[in-house]
């Protein structure tokens, strides 16, 4: 398995909100992570920006226009997760980000 190389810009938390039927995206910067334990790989998520929409193209436009993603493989991962979240909204099932 190849080593994971993180996008230096930051990372995304994605949620499918069944009440609003929107996909909610939160962007977090690494320097804002507050480690909760010295051996923790990731600490508390500190959200820097948020966006929500029913339209995946609008979400991707926000990510691109805001320059929140610098690695093509990271953008492909985000697209995959957004599609899974949308599918869960349509089916009424729980979405868990991979």
C-alpha positions in Angstrom: 0.0 0.0 0.0 1.5 3.4 -1.0 2.2 5.9 1.7 -0.5 8.5 2.3 0.7 12.0 1.4 -1.6 14.6 2.9 -2.7 17.7 1.0 -0.8 20.5 2.7 -3.7 22.8 2.4 -5.9 20.9 4.9 -8.6 18.3 5.0 -12.4 18.0 4.7 -15.2 16.6 6.9 -18.2 15.6 5.0 -21.7 15.0 6.4 -25.0 14.0 4.8 -27.7 16.0 6.6 -30.9 13.9 6.3 -33.1 16.7 7.7 -32.1 19.4 5.1 -31.1 16.8 2.4 -27.9 18.8 1.9 -24.3 17.7 2.0 -22.3 19.7 4.5 -18.6 20.2 4.0 -16.2 21.5 6.6 -12.6 22.5 5.8 -10.0 22.2 8.5 -6.3 23.4 8.4 -3.7 21.2 9.9 -2.1 24.0 11.9 -5.4 24.4 13.7 -5.5 20.8 15.0 -5.4 20.8 18.8 -4.0 17.4 19.8 -5.9 15.8 22.6 -3.2 13.2 23.4 0.5 13.2 22.8 0.3 10.0 20.7 -2.8 11.0 18.7 -2.4 11.2 15.0 -5.3 13.6 14.7 -6.8 15.7 17.4 -9.8 17.9 17.7 -11.2 19.1 14.3 -11.2 22.9 14.2 -13.3 24.0 11.3 -12.0 26.9 9.2 -14.7 27.2 6.6 -18.0 25.5 5.8 -20.3 25.1 2.8 -23.5 23.1 2.2 -25.6 22.3 -0.8 -27.7 19.7 -2.5 -25.7 20.2 -5.7 -22.3 18.5 -5.9 -21.1 20.8 -8.6 -21.6 23.8 -6.3 -19.6 22.1 -3.5 -16.7 21.3 -5.9 -16.8 24.9 -7.3 -16.5 26.2 -3.7 -13.5 24.0 -3.1 -11.8 24.9 -6.3 -12.6 28.7 -6.2 -11.4 28.8 -2.5 -8.2 26.9 -3.4 -8.8 24.4 -0.6 -7.4 21.4 -2.4 -4.0 21.3 -4.1 -3.6 17.6 -4.8 -5.5 15.9 -7.7 -5.7 12.6 -5.8 -7.3 14.5 -2.8 -9.8 16.1 -5.1 -10.7 12.7 -6.6 -11.2 11.3 -3.0 -13.5 14.2 -2.2 -15.5 13.6 -5.4 -15.9 9.9 -4.4 -17.0 10.8 -0.9 -19.4 13.5 -2.1 -21.0 11.0 -4.4 -21.3 8.5 -1.6 -22.9 11.1 0.6 -25.4 12.0 -2.1 -26.3 8.4 -2.6 -26.9 8.0 1.1 -29.2 11.1 1.1 -31.2 9.7 -1.8 -31.5 6.3 -0.1 -32.1 7.7 3.4 -29.2 5.7 4.8 -26.4 6.8 7.1 -23.2 8.2 5.5 -19.9 7.6 7.2 -16.8 9.2 5.6 -14.1 6.8 4.6 
